[in-house]
Amino acid sequence: MIFQSTALIGLGVIIIAWIIQLAYSWKGNKGMKKGFLIVYAIGVALLIIDGYISDTKDTAIFNLVILVLAMLVLIRLGSKRNEAIISLRPARRKKR
């Protein structure tokens, strides 16, 4: 019974991740939150588990690719000092 709801739990976790990111952006921040990526990755991992349990390996493989991409963004984000990976500040112009 628990395995039948793994996909629903995973999707619920992904919804929570998007709520985290939405709350962050409503505060005026224009970056990607680390917490969003971590919670999102957990949700996708649950979808991967569900894919293998329910024998839909093609879906599980696509979700695995999504998980790898999310982790690469998280690694890139971790290498920066600030918490935002995407900064939408205007570029500085050279003085003449």
C-alpha positions, -999 to 999 in steps of 0.1 A, spaced: 0 0 0 28 24 8 44 18 -26 12 28 -44 14 62 -28 51 68 -34 44 88 -65 18 109 -48 42 116 -19 69 126 -44 46 149 -63 35 164 -29 71 171 -20 77 187 -54 47 210 -47 62 220 -14 95 228 -32 77 251 -56 59 268 -27 94 274 -11 106 290 -43 75 310 -48 77 324 -12 114 333 -19 105 351 -51 77 370 -35 102 386 -11 117 403 -41 146 378 -47 153 369 -83 175 338 -76 170 301 -71 168 289 -35 190 260 -23 161 247 -2 139 245 -34 165 223 -51 170 200 -22 133 194 -16 127 191 -53 154 165 -56 139 145 -28 105 146 -46 121 134 -78 140 106 -60 106 94 -47 93 94 -83 123 74 -94 116 48 -67 80 46 -77 90 41 -113 111 11 -105 86 -4 -81 57 0 -106 79 -13 -135 78 19 -155 116 21 -160 114 46 -189 97 71 -166 122 63 -138 151 69 -162 137 103 -173 132 113 -136 168 102 -130 180 126 -157 160 153 -140 175 145 -106 210 146 -121 203 180 -136 189 194 -104 219 181 -85 243 198 -110 225 231 -104 227 225 -67 265 218 -69 269 250 -90 249 269 -65 270 256 -37 301 269 -53 289 305 -51 291 325 -20 256 339 -22 225 317 -22 213 327 -56 226 311 -88 207 333 -111 213 370 -106 193 394 -127 212 425 -118 220 448 -146 255 445 -161 280 471 -151 290 494 -179 326 505 -185 333 541 -179 348 560 -208 
